[in-house]
Amino acid sequence: MSVGSKEQVDFLTEKLRENGFTIAGEPRTTGYGYYECVILDPEGNQIEITI
C-alpha cells in the first residue's frame, strides 16, 4: 500500500500499533531504496506500507 510520504508511513505505523496491529517490520529504508514498514492483518498476512 502506497501512502505518499515517509511521514505518512511513520504516522500510519503508529496508528496501527495503537490499534493493536502487529508491526512485523519497523519503518526503514530497504536495500532497494524503498521506505516501508510491514504489518500483519488479523489473519497474519503481511501488508507493506510504502511511500
PDB file of N, H, CA, C and O in Angstrom:
ATOM      1  N   MET A   1       0.851  -1.156   0.000  1.00  0.00           N
ATOM      2  CA  MET A   1       0.000   0.000   0.000  1.00  0.00           C
ATOM      3  C   MET A   1       0.907   1.231   0.000  1.00  0.00           C
ATOM      4  O   MET A   1       1.784   1.358   0.854  1.00  0.00           O
ATOM      5  N   SER A   2       0.699   2.119  -0.939  1.00  0.00           N
ATOM      6  H   SER A   2      -0.013   2.015  -1.633  1.00  0.00           H
ATOM      7  CA  SER A   2       1.497   3.335  -1.021  1.00  0.00           C
ATOM      8  C   SER A   2       0.740   4.495  -0.372  1.00  0.00           C
ATOM      9  O   SER A   2      -0.431   4.728  -0.670  1.00  0.00           O
ATOM     10  N   VAL A   3       1.424   5.220   0.519  1.00  0.00           N
ATOM     11  H   VAL A   3       2.375   5.031   0.761  1.00  0.00           H
ATOM     12  CA  VAL A   3       0.756   6.318   1.242  1.00  0.00           C
ATOM     13  C   VAL A   3       1.345   7.688   0.930  1.00  0.00           C
ATOM     14  O   VAL A   3       0.870   8.685   1.472  1.00  0.00           O
ATOM     15  N   GLY A   4       2.366   7.771   0.072  1.00  0.00           N
ATOM     16  H   GLY A   4       2.751   6.961  -0.369  1.00  0.00           H
ATOM     17  CA  GLY A   4       2.814   9.047  -0.439  1.00  0.00           C
ATOM     18  C   GLY A   4       4.014   9.725   0.186  1.00  0.00           C
ATOM     19  O   GLY A   4       4.672  10.523  -0.483  1.00  0.00           O
ATOM     20  N   SER A   5       4.333   9.439   1.459  1.00  0.00           N
ATOM     21  H   SER A   5       3.799   8.791   2.002  1.00  0.00           H
ATOM     22  CA  SER A   5       5.487  10.103   2.067  1.00  0.00           C
ATOM     23  C   SER A   5       6.011   9.292   3.252  1.00  0.00           C
ATOM     24  O   SER A   5       5.306   8.465   3.830  1.00  0.00           O
ATOM     25  N   LYS A   6       7.271   9.559   3.589  1.00  0.00           N
ATOM     26  H   LYS A   6       7.844  10.231   3.119  1.00  0.00           H
ATOM     27  CA  LYS A   6       7.895   8.907   4.739  1.00  0.00           C
ATOM     28  C   LYS A   6       7.112   9.225   6.013  1.00  0.00           C
ATOM     29  O   LYS A   6       6.910   8.353   6.858  1.00  0.00           O
ATOM     30  N   GLU A   7       6.675  10.473   6.144  1.00  0.00           N
ATOM     31  H   GLU A   7       6.839  11.181   5.457  1.00  0.00           H
ATOM     32  CA  GLU A   7       5.918  10.890   7.331  1.00  0.00           C
ATOM     33  C   GLU A   7       4.605  10.124   7.451  1.00  0.00           C
ATOM     34  O   GLU A   7       4.180   9.783   8.554  1.00  0.00           O
ATOM     35  N   GLN A   8       3.966   9.855   6.318  1.00  0.00           N
ATOM     36  H   GLN A   8       4.312  10.132   5.422  1.00  0.00           H
ATOM     37  CA  GLN A   8       2.711   9.097   6.354  1.00  0.00           C
ATOM     38  C   GLN A   8       2.952   7.639   6.732  1.00  0.00           C
ATOM     39  O   GLN A   8       2.147   7.042   7.446  1.00  0.00           O
ATOM     40  N   VAL A   9       4.056   7.062   6.257  1.00  0.00           N
ATOM     41  H   VAL A   9       4.711   7.547   5.677  1.00  0.00           H
ATOM     42  CA  VAL A   9       4.406   5.685   6.651  1.00  0.00           C
ATOM     43  C   VAL A   9       4.568   5.636   8.172  1.00  0.00           C
ATOM     44  O   VAL A   9       4.009   4.764   8.837  1.00  0.00           O
ATOM     45  N   ASP A  10       5.341   6.585   8.715  1.00  0.00           N
ATOM     46  H   ASP A  10       5.795   7.294   8.175  1.00  0.00           H
ATOM     47  CA  ASP A  10       5.574   6.626  10.162  1.00  0.00           C
ATOM     48  C   ASP A  10       4.270   6.836  10.929  1.00  0.00           C
ATOM     49  O   ASP A  10       4.015   6.157  11.923  1.00  0.00           O
ATOM     50  N   PHE A  11       3.451   7.774  10.469  1.00  0.00           N
ATOM     51  H   PHE A  11       3.658   8.326   9.661  1.00  0.00           H
ATOM     52  CA  PHE A  11       2.184   8.086  11.135  1.00  0.00           C
ATOM     53  C   PHE A  11       1.262   6.869  11.131  1.00  0.00           C
ATOM     54  O   PHE A  11       0.709   6.500  12.167  1.00  0.00           O
ATOM     55  N   LEU A  12       1.099   6.247   9.963  1.00  0.00           N
ATOM     56  H   LEU A  12       1.548   6.546   9.122  1.00  0.00           H
ATOM     57  CA  LEU A  12       0.197   5.101   9.867  1.00  0.00           C
ATOM     58  C   LEU A  12       0.708   3.924  10.688  1.00  0.00           C
ATOM     59  O   LEU A  12      -0.086   3.200  11.289  1.00  0.00           O
ATOM     60  N   THR A  13       2.022   3.723  10.722  1.00  0.00           N
ATOM     61  H   THR A  13       2.668   4.311  10.234  1.00  0.00           H
ATOM     62  CA  THR A  13       2.596   2.650  11.539  1.00  0.00           C
ATOM     63  C   THR A  13       2.200   2.839  13.002  1.00  0.00           C
ATOM     64  O   THR A  13       1.772   1.889  13.658  1.00  0.00           O
ATOM     65  N   GLU A  14       2.338   4.049  13.510  1.00  0.00           N
ATOM     66  H   GLU A  14       2.685   4.821  12.977  1.00  0.00           H
ATOM     67  CA  GLU A  14       1.997   4.309  14.910  1.00  0.00           C
ATOM     68  C   GLU A  14       0.508   4.160  15.169  1.00  0.00           C
ATOM     69  O   GLU A  14       0.116   3.621  16.204  1.00  0.00           O
ATOM     70  N   LYS A  15      -0.334   4.629  14.248  1.00  0.00           N
ATOM     71  H   LYS A  15      -0.016   5.067  13.407  1.00  0.00           H
ATOM     72  CA  LYS A  15      -1.789   4.491  14.410  1.00  0.00           C
ATOM     73  C   LYS A  15      -2.187   3.020  14.439  1.00  0.00           C
ATOM     74  O   LYS A  15      -3.016   2.613  15.253  1.00  0.00           O
ATOM     75  N   LEU A  16      -1.604   2.235  13.563  1.00  0.00           N
ATOM     76  H   LEU A  16      -0.931   2.565  12.902  1.00  0.00           H
ATOM     77  CA  LEU A  16      -1.926   0.807  13.537  1.00  0.00           C
ATOM     78  C   LEU A  16      -1.435   0.117  14.799  1.00  0.00           C
ATOM     79  O   LEU A  16      -2.118  -0.756  15.335  1.00  0.00           O
ATOM     80  N   ARG A  17      -0.243   0.503  15.282  1.00  0.00           N
ATOM     81  H   ARG A  17       0.312   1.212  14.846  1.00  0.00           H
ATOM     82  CA  ARG A  17       0.284  -0.062  16.528  1.00  0.00           C
ATOM     83  C   ARG A  17      -0.678   0.245  17.686  1.00  0.00           C
ATOM     84  O   ARG A  17      -0.996  -0.633  18.487  1.00  0.00           O
ATOM     85  N   GLU A  18      -1.136   1.501  17.762  1.00  0.00           N
ATOM     86  H   GLU A  18      -0.877   2.214  17.111  1.00  0.00           H
ATOM     87  CA  GLU A  18      -2.065   1.919  18.817  1.00  0.00           C
ATOM     88  C   GLU A  18      -3.365   1.139  18.771  1.00  0.00           C
ATOM     89  O   GLU A  18      -4.025   0.956  19.795  1.00  0.00           O
ATOM     90  N   ASN A  19      -3.736   0.677  17.573  1.00  0.00           N
ATOM     91  H   ASN A  19      -3.201   0.826  16.741  1.00  0.00           H
ATOM     92  CA  ASN A  19      -4.988  -0.057  17.405  1.00  0.00           C
ATOM     93  C   ASN A  19      -4.797  -1.568  17.462  1.00  0.00           C
ATOM     94  O   ASN A  19      -5.695  -2.324  17.089  1.00  0.00           O
ATOM     95  N   GLY A  20      -3.635  -2.008  17.925  1.00  0.00           N
ATOM     96  H   GLY A  20      -2.905  -1.394  18.228  1.00  0.00           H
ATOM     97  CA  GLY A  20      -3.429  -3.425  18.201  1.00  0.00           C
ATOM     98  C   GLY A  20      -2.864  -4.270  17.075  1.00  0.00           C
ATOM     99  O   GLY A  20      -2.758  -5.488  17.217  1.00  0.00           O
ATOM    100  N   PHE A  21      -2.498  -3.652  15.956  1.00  0.00           N
ATOM    101  H   PHE A  21      -2.584  -2.662  15.840  1.00  0.00           H
ATOM    102  CA  PHE A  21      -1.907  -4.432  14.873  1.00  0.00           C
ATOM    103  C   PHE A  21      -0.468  -4.794  15.222  1.00  0.00           C
ATOM    104  O   PHE A  21       0.218  -4.048  15.919  1.00  0.00           O
ATOM    105  N   THR A  22      -0.023  -5.937  14.734  1.00  0.00           N
ATOM    106  H   THR A  22      -0.581  -6.544  14.167  1.00  0.00           H
ATOM    107  CA  THR A  22       1.350  -6.370  14.930  1.00  0.00           C
ATOM    108  C   THR A  22       2.226  -5.729  13.864  1.00  0.00           C
ATOM    109  O   THR A  22       1.944  -5.835  12.671  1.00  0.00           O
ATOM    110  N   ILE A  23       3.292  -5.061  14.303  1.00  0.00           N
ATOM    111  H   ILE A  23       3.521  -4.975  15.273  1.00  0.00           H
ATOM    112  CA  ILE A  23       4.252  -4.471  13.383  1.00  0.00           C
ATOM    113  C   ILE A  23       5.348  -5.515  13.162  1.00  0.00           C
ATOM    114  O   ILE A  23       6.162  -5.765  14.051  1.00  0.00           O
ATOM    115  N   ALA A  24       5.365  -6.116  11.985  1.00  0.00           N
ATOM    116  H   ALA A  24       4.704  -5.913  11.263  1.00  0.00           H
ATOM    117  CA  ALA A  24       6.327  -7.178  11.684  1.00  0.00           C
ATOM    118  C   ALA A  24       7.659  -6.606  11.222  1.00  0.00           C
ATOM    119  O   ALA A  24       8.686  -7.281  11.300  1.00  0.00           O
ATOM    120  N   GLY A  25       7.648  -5.372  10.742  1.00  0.00           N
ATOM    121  H   GLY A  25       6.814  -4.824  10.678  1.00  0.00           H
ATOM    122  CA  GLY A  25       8.874  -4.710  10.292  1.00  0.00           C
ATOM    123  C   GLY A  25       8.747  -3.217  10.505  1.00  0.00           C
ATOM    124  O   GLY A  25       7.908  -2.561   9.887  1.00  0.00           O
ATOM    125  N   GLU A  26       9.575  -2.686  11.374  1.00  0.00           N
ATOM    126  H   GLU A  26      10.257  -3.219  11.875  1.00  0.00           H
ATOM    127  CA  GLU A  26       9.532  -1.254  11.670  1.00  0.00           C
ATOM    128  C   GLU A  26       9.875  -0.441  10.414  1.00  0.00           C
ATOM    129  O   GLU A  26      10.525  -0.958   9.506  1.00  0.00           O
ATOM    130  N   PRO A  27       9.447   0.816  10.356  1.00  0.00           N
ATOM    131  CA  PRO A  27       9.771   1.651   9.198  1.00  0.00           C
ATOM    132  C   PRO A  27      11.281   1.704   8.967  1.00  0.00           C
ATOM    133  O   PRO A  27      12.068   1.885   9.896  1.00  0.00           O
ATOM    134  N   ARG A  28      11.663   1.538   7.689  1.00  0.00           N
ATOM    135  H   ARG A  28      11.024   1.391   6.933  1.00  0.00           H
ATOM    136  CA  ARG A  28      13.086   1.511   7.340  1.00  0.00           C
ATOM    137  C   ARG A  28      13.231   1.708   5.843  1.00  0.00           C
ATOM    138  O   ARG A  28      12.268   1.591   5.085  1.00  0.00           O
ATOM    139  N   THR A  29      14.446   2.008   5.435  1.00  0.00           N
ATOM    140  H   THR A  29      15.229   2.103   6.051  1.00  0.00           H
ATOM    141  CA  THR A  29      14.777   2.049   4.014  1.00  0.00           C
ATOM    142  C   THR A  29      15.352   0.689   3.651  1.00  0.00           C
ATOM    143  O   THR A  29      16.319   0.233   4.260  1.00  0.00           O
ATOM    144  N   THR A  30      14.759   0.050   2.668  1.00  0.00           N
ATOM    145  H   THR A  30      13.973   0.421   2.173  1.00  0.00           H
ATOM    146  CA  THR A  30      15.200  -1.284   2.267  1.00  0.00           C
ATOM    147  C   THR A  30      16.459  -1.203   1.418  1.00  0.00           C
ATOM    148  O   THR A  30      16.891  -0.113   1.041  1.00  0.00           O
ATOM    149  N   GLY A  31      17.038  -2.341   1.120  1.00  0.00           N
ATOM    150  H   GLY A  31      16.687  -3.226   1.426  1.00  0.00           H
ATOM    151  CA  GLY A  31      18.209  -2.403   0.258  1.00  0.00           C
ATOM    152  C   GLY A  31      17.926  -1.934  -1.160  1.00  0.00           C
ATOM    153  O   GLY A  31      18.845  -1.594  -1.905  1.00  0.00           O
ATOM    154  N   TYR A  32      16.647  -1.918  -1.532  1.00  0.00           N
ATOM    155  H   TYR A  32      15.900  -2.195  -0.927  1.00  0.00           H
ATOM    156  CA  TYR A  32      16.253  -1.449  -2.863  1.00  0.00           C
ATOM    157  C   TYR A  32      15.905   0.035  -2.858  1.00  0.00           C
ATOM    158  O   TYR A  32      15.532   0.590  -3.892  1.00  0.00           O
ATOM    159  N   GLY A  33      16.026   0.681  -1.693  1.00  0.00           N
ATOM    160  H   GLY A  33      16.329   0.230  -0.853  1.00  0.00           H
ATOM    161  CA  GLY A  33      15.776   2.108  -1.606  1.00  0.00           C
ATOM    162  C   GLY A  33      14.355   2.504  -1.266  1.00  0.00           C
ATOM    163  O   GLY A  33      14.030   3.692  -1.276  1.00  0.00           O
ATOM    164  N   TYR A  34      13.501   1.540  -0.965  1.00  0.00           N
ATOM    165  H   TYR A  34      13.765   0.575  -0.956  1.00  0.00           H
ATOM    166  CA  TYR A  34      12.126   1.840  -0.586  1.00  0.00           C
ATOM    167  C   TYR A  34      12.044   2.113   0.907  1.00  0.00           C
ATOM    168  O   TYR A  34      12.739   1.468   1.692  1.00  0.00           O
ATOM    169  N   TYR A  35      11.213   3.051   1.305  1.00  0.00           N
ATOM    170  H   TYR A  35      10.649   3.575   0.667  1.00  0.00           H
ATOM    171  CA  TYR A  35      10.944   3.279   2.719  1.00  0.00           C
ATOM    172  C   TYR A  35       9.622   2.587   3.007  1.00  0.00           C
ATOM    173  O   TYR A  35       8.609   2.885   2.374  1.00  0.00           O
ATOM    174  N   GLU A  36       9.629   1.666   3.957  1.00  0.00           N
ATOM    175  H   GLU A  36      10.452   1.423   4.471  1.00  0.00           H
ATOM    176  CA  GLU A  36       8.429   0.878   4.210  1.00  0.00           C
ATOM    177  C   GLU A  36       8.389   0.338   5.623  1.00  0.00           C
ATOM    178  O   GLU A  36       9.393   0.325   6.335  1.00  0.00           O
ATOM    179  N   CYS A  37       7.214  -0.103   6.010  1.00  0.00           N
ATOM    180  H   CYS A  37       6.398  -0.092   5.432  1.00  0.00           H
ATOM    181  CA  CYS A  37       7.033  -0.918   7.216  1.00  0.00           C
ATOM    182  C   CYS A  37       6.167  -2.095   6.805  1.00  0.00           C
ATOM    183  O   CYS A  37       5.541  -2.077   5.746  1.00  0.00           O
ATOM    184  N   VAL A  38       6.134  -3.110   7.642  1.00  0.00           N
ATOM    185  H   VAL A  38       6.643  -3.125   8.503  1.00  0.00           H
ATOM    186  CA  VAL A  38       5.321  -4.294   7.375  1.00  0.00           C
ATOM    187  C   VAL A  38       4.452  -4.555   8.593  1.00  0.00           C
ATOM    188  O   VAL A  38       4.944  -4.629   9.719  1.00  0.00           O
ATOM    189  N   ILE A  39       3.152  -4.693   8.353  1.00  0.00           N
ATOM    190  H   ILE A  39       2.752  -4.633   7.439  1.00  0.00           H
ATOM    191  CA  ILE A  39       2.229  -5.036   9.433  1.00  0.00           C
ATOM    192  C   ILE A  39       1.575  -6.372   9.108  1.00  0.00           C
ATOM    193  O   ILE A  39       1.612  -6.842   7.971  1.00  0.00           O
ATOM    194  N   LEU A  40       0.975  -6.973  10.135  1.00  0.00           N
ATOM    195  H   LEU A  40       0.945  -6.591  11.059  1.00  0.00           H
ATOM    196  CA  LEU A  40       0.213  -8.195   9.931  1.00  0.00           C
ATOM    197  C   LEU A  40      -1.267  -7.881  10.078  1.00  0.00           C
ATOM    198  O   LEU A  40      -1.679  -7.222  11.032  1.00  0.00           O
ATOM    199  N   ASP A  41      -2.069  -8.360   9.120  1.00  0.00           N
ATOM    200  H   ASP A  41      -1.734  -8.895   8.345  1.00  0.00           H
ATOM    201  CA  ASP A  41      -3.509  -8.181   9.258  1.00  0.00           C
ATOM    202  C   ASP A  41      -4.025  -9.211  10.274  1.00  0.00           C
ATOM    203  O   ASP A  41      -3.250 -10.052  10.731  1.00  0.00           O
ATOM    204  N   PRO A  42      -5.304  -9.163  10.635  1.00  0.00           N
ATOM    205  CA  PRO A  42      -5.816 -10.091  11.655  1.00  0.00           C
ATOM    206  C   PRO A  42      -5.640 -11.572  11.317  1.00  0.00           C
ATOM    207  O   PRO A  42      -5.654 -12.414  12.216  1.00  0.00           O
ATOM    208  N   GLU A  43      -5.474 -11.899  10.034  1.00  0.00           N
ATOM    209  H   GLU A  43      -5.463 -11.215   9.304  1.00  0.00           H
ATOM    210  CA  GLU A  43      -5.280 -13.294   9.640  1.00  0.00           C
ATOM    211  C   GLU A  43      -3.802 -13.664   9.509  1.00  0.00           C
ATOM    212  O   GLU A  43      -3.476 -14.794   9.147  1.00  0.00           O
ATOM    213  N   GLY A  44      -2.902 -12.709   9.803  1.00  0.00           N
ATOM    214  H   GLY A  44      -3.168 -11.790  10.097  1.00  0.00           H
ATOM    215  CA  GLY A  44      -1.473 -12.975   9.746  1.00  0.00           C
ATOM    216  C   GLY A  44      -0.817 -12.686   8.414  1.00  0.00           C
ATOM    217  O   GLY A  44       0.367 -12.972   8.237  1.00  0.00           O
ATOM    218  N   ASN A  45      -1.560 -12.122   7.469  1.00  0.00           N
ATOM    219  H   ASN A  45      -2.522 -11.890   7.612  1.00  0.00           H
ATOM    220  CA  ASN A  45      -0.980 -11.756   6.177  1.00  0.00           C
ATOM    221  C   ASN A  45      -0.132 -10.502   6.318  1.00  0.00           C
ATOM    222  O   ASN A  45      -0.491  -9.581   7.051  1.00  0.00           O
ATOM    223  N   GLN A  46       0.995 -10.470   5.614  1.00  0.00           N
ATOM    224  H   GLN A  46       1.286 -11.218   5.019  1.00  0.00           H
ATOM    225  CA  GLN A  46       1.865  -9.301   5.663  1.00  0.00           C
ATOM    226  C   GLN A  46       1.363  -8.230   4.699  1.00  0.00           C
ATOM    227  O   GLN A  46       0.988  -8.521   3.563  1.00  0.00           O
ATOM    228  N   ILE A  47       1.363  -6.982   5.175  1.00  0.00           N
ATOM    229  H   ILE A  47       1.668  -6.745   6.098  1.00  0.00           H
ATOM    230  CA  ILE A  47       0.995  -5.836   4.352  1.00  0.00           C
ATOM    231  C   ILE A  47       2.144  -4.846   4.426  1.00  0.00           C
ATOM    232  O   ILE A  47       2.543  -4.431   5.514  1.00  0.00           O
ATOM    233  N   GLU A  48       2.676  -4.466   3.274  1.00  0.00           N
ATOM    234  H   GLU A  48       2.352  -4.803   2.390  1.00  0.00           H
ATOM    235  CA  GLU A  48       3.752  -3.473   3.210  1.00  0.00           C
ATOM    236  C   GLU A  48       3.132  -2.100   3.011  1.00  0.00           C
ATOM    237  O   GLU A  48       2.290  -1.898   2.135  1.00  0.00           O
ATOM    238  N   ILE A  49       3.565  -1.165   3.840  1.00  0.00           N
ATOM    239  H   ILE A  49       4.249  -1.329   4.551  1.00  0.00           H
ATOM    240  CA  ILE A  49       3.148   0.227   3.699  1.00  0.00           C
ATOM    241  C   ILE A  49       4.374   0.993   3.230  1.00  0.00           C
ATOM    242  O   ILE A  49       5.391   1.027   3.923  1.00  0.00           O
ATOM    243  N   THR A  50       4.283   1.609   2.052  1.00  0.00           N
ATOM    244  H   THR A  50       3.457   1.581   1.489  1.00  0.00           H
ATOM    245  CA  THR A  50       5.425   2.283   1.439  1.00  0.00           C
ATOM    246  C   THR A  50       5.079   3.705   1.057  1.00  0.00           C
ATOM    247  O   THR A  50       3.934   4.144   1.161  1.00  0.00           O
ATOM    248  N   ILE A  51       6.122   4.421   0.604  1.00  0.00           N
ATOM    249  H   ILE A  51       7.052   4.064   0.520  1.00  0.00           H
ATOM    250  CA  ILE A  51       5.918   5.784   0.094  1.00  0.00           C
ATOM    251  C   ILE A  51       5.187   5.691  -1.226  1.00  0.00           C
ATOM    252  O   ILE A  51       4.902   6.715  -1.848  1.00  0.00           O
TER     253      ILE A  51
END
